[in-house]
Amino acid sequence: LQMSSLGGRLLSLRSLSTSSRVPMYNNPYIARFKERSVVSDGHHKKSTGLTGLFVNEHPHRSLTVVYSRILKALGQMPKDYAYRTFTDQIVKRRLALVQAETNMQELEKKIGMGQIEEVIEQAEYELEACRAIVESKAWEPLVEEAPKNQWIWPVV
């Protein structure tokens, strides 16, 4: 009699523990990005095929925003600063392509830097670099003289 009641208790404890079971490991990657990986039914691609790089369903809007922010940051640099000059040319050319080309596959071909999601990621990194240059004021002269042969390559 005791064995059956003990067995009954064990059974009820097991069923209790499985009904309110918490997963042993909550993958933070899945928890954070699962909803970003869902693509609407009408979109032309379901995945970029690159781990961690999700499909952007509105790349024209994303690129327009990021390129505009880059141009704004570049505006804080001196006009004759080489980084500003060359980056400004590239960003304005790409922004014109984004505004002129509505077909995403054609836009990818015209930009020629991979999938549009990769282009967006590159633009976001460029924005970070641009803001860092503005913050450091890299165009200003050095506070003190550079050590002799610092700019010689290869190092001897």
C-alpha positions in Angstrom: 0.0 0.0 0.0 2.8 2.4 0.8 4.6 1.6 -2.4 1.6 2.4 -4.5 1.0 5.7 -2.7 4.7 6.6 -3.0 4.6 5.7 -6.7 1.5 7.9 -7.0 3.3 10.8 -5.4 6.3 10.4 -7.7 4.0 10.4 -10.7 2.2 13.5 -9.6 5.5 15.3 -8.9 6.8 14.4 -12.4 3.6 15.6 -14.1 3.8 18.8 -12.0 7.4 19.5 -13.0 6.8 18.9 -16.7 3.7 21.0 -17.0 5.5 24.2 -15.8 8.9 23.3 -17.3 11.2 26.2 -18.2 13.7 25.4 -20.9 17.1 24.6 -19.6 18.7 27.2 -21.9 17.0 30.2 -23.4 19.1 31.1 -26.4 19.5 34.9 -26.3 20.1 35.1 -30.0 16.8 33.4 -30.8 14.9 35.4 -28.2 16.3 38.7 -29.5 16.2 38.1 -33.2 13.5 35.5 -33.9 10.9 38.1 -34.8 13.3 40.0 -37.1 13.8 36.8 -39.1 10.2 36.6 -40.1 9.6 37.8 -43.7 6.2 38.7 -45.1 4.7 36.3 -47.7 4.9 38.6 -50.7 8.6 39.4 -50.3 10.9 38.1 -53.0 13.4 36.4 -50.7 13.0 34.7 -47.3 16.7 34.7 -46.2 20.0 36.3 -47.0 21.7 33.0 -46.5 24.1 34.8 -44.2 24.0 34.0 -40.4 22.8 36.9 -38.4 22.0 39.1 -41.5 18.2 39.3 -41.8 16.2 40.3 -44.8 15.3 43.9 -44.9 11.9 44.4 -46.5 12.3 48.2 -46.8 15.9 48.7 -48.0 15.2 51.9 -49.9 14.0 53.6 -46.7 16.8 52.2 -44.6 19.5 53.3 -47.1 18.0 56.7 -47.5 18.1 57.3 -43.8 21.6 56.0 -43.2 23.1 57.8 -46.3 21.4 61.1 -45.1 22.9 60.7 -41.7 26.4 60.0 -43.2 26.1 63.2 -45.4 25.0 65.2 -42.3 28.1 63.9 -40.3 30.3 64.6 -43.3 29.0 68.2 -43.3 30.7 68.7 -39.9 34.2 68.1 -41.5 36.3 70.6 -43.4 35.4 70.7 -47.1 39.0 69.9 -48.2 39.4 66.9 -45.9 40.1 63.9 -48.1 37.8 61.5 -46.2 34.9 63.9 -46.6 35.6 64.5 -50.3 35.7 60.8 -51.3 33.1 59.5 -49.0 30.7 62.3 -50.0 31.1 61.3 -53.7 30.4 57.6 -53.0 27.4 58.2 -50.7 25.8 60.8 -53.0 26.2 58.4 -56.0 24.6 55.5 -54.1 21.8 57.7 -52.7 21.0 58.7 -56.2 20.9 55.0 -57.2 18.6 54.2 -54.3 16.2 57.1 -55.3 16.2 56.2 -59.0 16.0 52.4 -58.9 12.9 50.8 -57.4 13.8 47.2 -58.3 15.8 45.7 -55.5 17.7 43.2 -57.6 18.7 45.9 -60.1 19.8 48.2 -57.3 22.0 45.4 -55.9 23.6 45.0 -59.3 24.1 48.8 -59.8 25.7 49.3 -56.4 27.8 46.1 -56.9 28.6 45.4 -53.2 26.6 42.2 -52.5 23.1 41.8 -51.3 21.2 45.0 -50.3 21.3 43.9 -46.7 25.1 43.8 -46.8 25.1 47.3 -48.4 22.9 48.6 -45.5 25.3 47.0 -43.0 28.3 48.6 -44.7 26.5 52.0 -44.7 25.8 51.6 -40.9 29.5 50.9 -40.3 30.5 53.8 -42.4 28.2 56.1 -40.4 29.9 54.8 -37.2 33.3 55.5 -38.6 32.2 58.9 -39.8 30.9 59.9 -36.4 34.1 58.7 -34.8 36.2 60.8 -37.1 34.0 63.9 -36.3 34.3 63.2 -32.6 38.1 62.8 -32.7 38.5 65.8 -35.2 41.1 63.7 -37.1 41.7 66.6 -39.5 43.3 68.8 -36.9 47.1 68.9 -36.6 48.8 66.7 -34.1 49.3 68.1 -30.6 53.0 67.3 -30.7 55.4 66.3 -33.5 55.2 62.7 -34.6 58.3 60.5 -33.9 60.9 60.4 -36.6 60.1 57.7 -39.2 56.6 57.0 -37.9 55.1 57.3 -41.3 57.8 55.2 -43.1 56.7 51.8 -44.4 57.9 49.1 -44.1 59.2 49.5 -40.6 63.0 49.0 -40.4 
